[in-house]
Amino acid sequence: VQLVDSGGGLVQLGGSLTLTCELSGDTLSRYPIAWFRQAPGKGRELVARVSVNGWTRQYPSWVKGRFTISKDNAHNTARLQLTNLQPDDTAVYYCAAGMTNVPPESTYDRVYEYPNWGQGTQVTVSS
């Protein structure tokens, strides 16, 4: 399976972006999906996750309703909508797909639980 991330860019404080993750080589509906980010000098942190069946979406508390993760199974694409962006949101954002053959409600929050990764897309927020 391959993941290709896109949609990043330079945005002003308070702006919005939509990141896209295109999965090829398999069917998106079989996978739990997550978005992580990594800022310079920091570790990779979870931004959002969605279960295999798409019914459960979870976000860290610091997201505060600003981001929305979604799965578009018809187009084999996952998305992350970013709103009210802040300078601290500047990072490389990565899409990740977990293991298949797991229960449909499964979702995970650790880097090691996702064996498949996109190449990342840079988000830069200017103040």
N, C-alpha and C positions, 0 to 999 in steps of 0.2 A: 504494500500500500504506500502511496505517496501523498504528501500534503503540500500545498503551495499557498503561502500566505501573501496577502496583498492588501492595499488600501491605506497604508500608513502615509504620513506626510507631516508637513509643518502647519501648525494651527495656532491661532491666538488664544490667549486666556479666555476660558468660557466657551470655546468652540466645540465642534462635534466632528467625529469621523466614524465611518463604518469599515471595519476590518473584515476581510473575506478569507475563508479557508476552503480551498477546493480539494476534495479527496478523489484520487483515482486508483484504480486497481482493485477496488472492492466497493461495497455499498455502505454509505454513511450510516444508514439506519441500524447497522449492526454494532456501532461503536458508541461508548460514552466519549464525550468531547469536552475539552477544557481549553481555556486560554490562560497562559502564564505571561509574565513580563520580567525583563531583567534590565535594570538600570546600571550604568557604569559603576563598577566596584562593588556591586551588590549581588546577592544570590537570586535565583529564579523564584518568583512568588506567584501564587495562584491569583487569578483575576476573576474567573468565573468558570462554572462547570455545569454540564447538563447531562442528564441520564441517557441511557440507551434509547428509551422510549420517548424522550423529550419532555416528559411530564414534570420532572424535578430539575429546577434550576437553583443554584446556590452561589452566593457571592460572599466574600469577606466583608466584615462590618465596615471597613473603611471605604467601600464602594459607595455606600450611602445612596443607592438608587440611581446612580449616574450611568451605569453600564447595563446592557441587556445582551444575553447570549441566546442564540437561536440555531436550530437545525432546519435546513431546507432539504429534506430527503429527495424530493423530486429532482433537484439539481445537484445532488451530492455535495452540498455546500453548507458550511457553518459560518455564522457571522457573529461579530461582536460590535454592538453599537455603543459608541463612547460619546457622552455628552458632558457639558460643563467641565471641560478638561482644565486641569491645573498644571503648573510647571512640574510638580512632583509626579505627574503621570508620564513624564518623558522617559522612554525606555524602548527596548526592542520587544515587541509582542509576538508570542509564539502560539500557534495552534497545536494541540496535541490530541491524539486518538488513543484510547485505551485498548484493552483486550476485548476480543469477541467471545462469544459463547459464555456470556455472563448474564445474570438475571436482568430483565428489562428495566428494572428500577435502579440498577447499579450506577453509581457515580463515585468519583474518587478525587482526592485532594492533594496527593503527593506526586512529586515529579517522577519517582521511580515506578509509579503505577501506570505510566503512559509510555509505551514503547515506540510510538510513532510520532514524529515531530515535523512541523514545517520549518522552513529556513528562517522565519522571522521577518517582521516588517517594522521599520522604525517609526515611532511616533514622537514628535518633538513639539512641545507646547511652549510658546514664547510669552513672556509677560510684558 
